[in-house]
Amino acid sequence: MIGTWAELDEKARERAVARGIDSIFDPGLRESIIELIEDVRVNGDDALVRALRKFDGCEVDPSRLRISDEEFEQAQQAVDSALLAAIRDAIDHVRRFNEQITAHGDWSFESEPGLTVGEKVGPIASAGLFVPSGKGSYPSVLVQLGTPAVVAGVPEIAVVVPPVPGGDGTVDEAVLVVAAELGLREVFRANGPSGIAALAFGTETIPRVGKVVGPGSPAVACAQVEVQRFGTATSMLLGPSESLVLADSSADVRLLAADLLNEAEHGPDSSSVLVTDSRQLLDAVQAEVAVQLARLPEPRRAYAAAALGVNGGAVLVQDMAEGAEVANQYAPEHMQVAVRDEEAVLALLHHAGEILIGQWTPVSAANFVIGCPASLPTGGFAKFNGGVTADAFRKRTAVARADARALARMSGTVTAFAGHEGFPAHGAAVTIRLDTESNTRRGDGGTVGKTPGAESR
């Protein structure tokens, strides 16, 4: 139990919604990550092999860093039909969601007579996708990252995935099947932070890319922060998983408990919060969570207990308006809404990675198949960022075209700013055109008297 919101002072409220990214910036971690990054920058594939040996317990020859055609073929034979169907279903939904985004491409309009402005929208030149491994393997992450990148039209896509720990370097077959379904063949096995560095710098085997996207441990997130110093772009810091459920007395207690445990089982650093205006519901949910928690196998049971009891809990509010206030301050990665008046409450919600309406829209469905982005901002960053979609892999170039009358109309604004900021050449670049246009209309001769682009006679 976090507390009753109305009874908490300002500092207590700040503590209730606080969960940061301090672990990513731990000085000791940062020092070790910088050492790994520098090793990869200088030594390439040899550094990747050393990192796999040290951190993943895998002996991998540099020639095996790249996933072979044979491994792709074996993976497609190994994955059972039910999982293959799930992969295709998930890709289909994520593809259709992102196709709606890319349908809105180039645009322009005439902002005043003679002046047309707009944007040319296209894919970034290259992208590196990181698919985590550790507490488990996550082919759904590659669905969520790879599909938007493909839909966006990125011409060069490289995928890095850590191998199964302690083995011979084997990568989860399901991840390879997702890659094959998306047409991604540049897939590499590498330790997380070292793999991020390899994408940033390029090695003898792994190509250099311009942008790296993907969730991971604090070490992986720290590596993404550090490679930015060398010019590599990243999307956002994706921290431990988190969810907030906003519910009133109309909600089904069993379903609420299941939804609270959904994200809680990710790891001991995850957080799961219930916000409700019903004390009776809160008491019933606590009892039901205990029942369902006991059914989970270890280590998921311990993870969920920590996420609920240490990092999360419950907030009792006076009404749904106050509940929405708490939810907005928390700005969760995943928000579930189980209330009577869904539209009224939805209108009050402004900050969340995703908002799932009603108890027939569980977080697990959003994680795997609904099609909305599932790589979402955490740690309160949903106040400023959205999830990873095709827009993360597209860039916008402004395009403008003015004629003489439009420039003449704007000239006063340009020269005023240029004069104030001390840029005489800026002002001259406009006035010379106006003088040229005036001379041309009078019929004056000479090169200066010709309109820009006119051929010499």
Buried (B, 14 or more C-beta within 10 A) or exposed (E): EBBEBEEBEEEEBEEBBEBEBEBBBBEEBBEBBBEBBBBBBEBBBBBBBBBBEEBBEBEBEBEBBBBEEEBBEBBBEEBEEEBBEBBBBBBBBBBEBBEEBBEEEEEEEEEEEBBBBBBEBBBBEBBBBBBBBBBEBBBBBBBBBBBBBBBBEBEBBBBBBBBBEEEEBBBBBBBBBBBBBBEBBBBBBBBBBBBBBBBBBBBEBBBBBBBBBBBBBBBBBBBBBBBEEEEBBBBBBBBBBBBBBBBBBEBEBBBBBBBBBBBBBBBBBBBBBBBBBBEEBBEBBBEBBEEBBEEBEEEBBBBBBBBBBEBBBBBBBEEBEBBBBBBBBBBBBBBBBBBEEEEEBEEBBEBBBBBBBEBEBBBEBBBBBBBBBBBBBBBBBBEEBBBBBBBBBBBBEEEEEBEBEBBBBBBEEBBEEBEEEEBEEBBEEBBEBBBBBEBBEEEEEEEEBBEEEEEEE
